[in-house]
Amino acid sequence: MTGSRHRLPQLGDRIFLTDGGIETTLIFHEGLELPYFAAFHLLKDEKGTEALRNYYARHAAIARDNGTGFILESATWRANADWGNKLGYTPAELDEANRKAVALLHDLKVTFETDRSPMVISGCVGPRGDGYDAGTIMGVGEAEAYHARQISVFAQAEVDLVTAITMTNTNEAIGVTRAAQALGLPVVISFTVETDGRLPSGEGLGQAIETVDRATEGGPAYFMINCAHPTHFERELTPGKAWVDRIGGLRANASKRSHAELDEATELDDGDPIELGAQYRDLRRRFGHINVLGGCCGTDHRHIEQICLRCLEVV
């Protein structure tokens, strides 16, 4: 990103893994309470912090053991003002939770990083509203002002970049990008799409990427797709299109269900890790520039391991 003081090693061509569906893993596999899907709430005590540490360690070890890079994504998807208020956090307490989330990643980086496995720390920004529903769409200026405080805390905590996960509309994505740009931080925008490959706002994926790039002078370091199964978006990706070349990462769901179906589900749909790994491999064969690979709802370390092993076949 122009003017950035940071260098992102994942902008090369080697594979960088990241984690899976942190909230669904902690709830359904670990039996933990996550009100409002807020993983950062676990940082309130040592037991919860240790659960997060163990979660990240399982994933980072896969990267270390297979010689890939790894992006440590903070557990702060819900750690913004609206969700924090619902959980009873004051603004100062929310700032401290964001700092703690990043500090945990710095500790993990010291433990797991090797020369063969460089590790990058990302401050995770989530949508103001729901990640499945565009809801009331903010203006660009409002979105920038809204997310600026959390991003400022990330800058103070010395993250390497900011990643906005499950963005549902372009206005919020532009606002996040501009807030990060103002602080000289690289930023990644990850859009979620429905089963028709379009954002919850109705915008086409290509249209959304082009809109954000125009409004921010190509601000994002790259874009990602997350919280959708590969079958929901792979048909939208046409080799050679400029906007497709801007997609640098995937964090797919394990399930082929729609967002509405997932919202109503009472049991976890963790799909088939082997099948998902093969789908990522096939996408890598078509789009070798997509090299940041992780998971979203329903995925865990098993899926990440299969994604890693299958995608290393085409390196």
Number of C-alpha atoms within 10 A of each C-alpha: 18 13 11 14 11 13 12 13 14 22 16 10 14 18 25 26 31 26 27 27 23 23 25 23 21 19 16 13 12 12 10 16 16 15 13 14 16 19 26 24 24 21 20 12 9 10 11 17 19 14 16 22 15 13 19 23 19 16 23 27 18 24 28 20 12 14 19 21 27 30 25 27 24 28 28 23 25 23 28 25 19 14 22 21 13 10 15 10 18 12 15 8 13 24 21 14 23 25 21 20 27 26 17 19 26 18 11 19 20 10 12 17 18 16 10 13 22 19 30 23 22 24 30 27 27 22 26 23 17 16 20 22 19 19 14 10 16 17 13 18 15 14 22 23 13 20 23 21 16 22 27 17 19 27 19 10 17 17 25 22 26 26 29 23 24 29 32 29 25 26 22 27 29 26 25 31 31 25 24 27 19 13 17 17 28 26 27 27 31 27 28 27 29 22 17 15 23 21 24 23 19 15 17 16 23 18 14 23 26 17 18 23 19 12 16 15 11 17 21 28 22 22 24 25 24 24 28 28 28 23 15 19 20 12 10 15 18 13 11 9 10 12 18 20 17 20 24 24 25 27 31 29 26 27 23 18 18 17 20 11 10 17 10 8 11 8 8 17 17 18 17 15 20 16 14 24 21 16 19 23 23 15 17 20 15 13 18 18 19 27 23 22 25 29 27 26 24 26 29 26 25 17 26 28 22 21 24 24 17 20 23 16 10 11 13
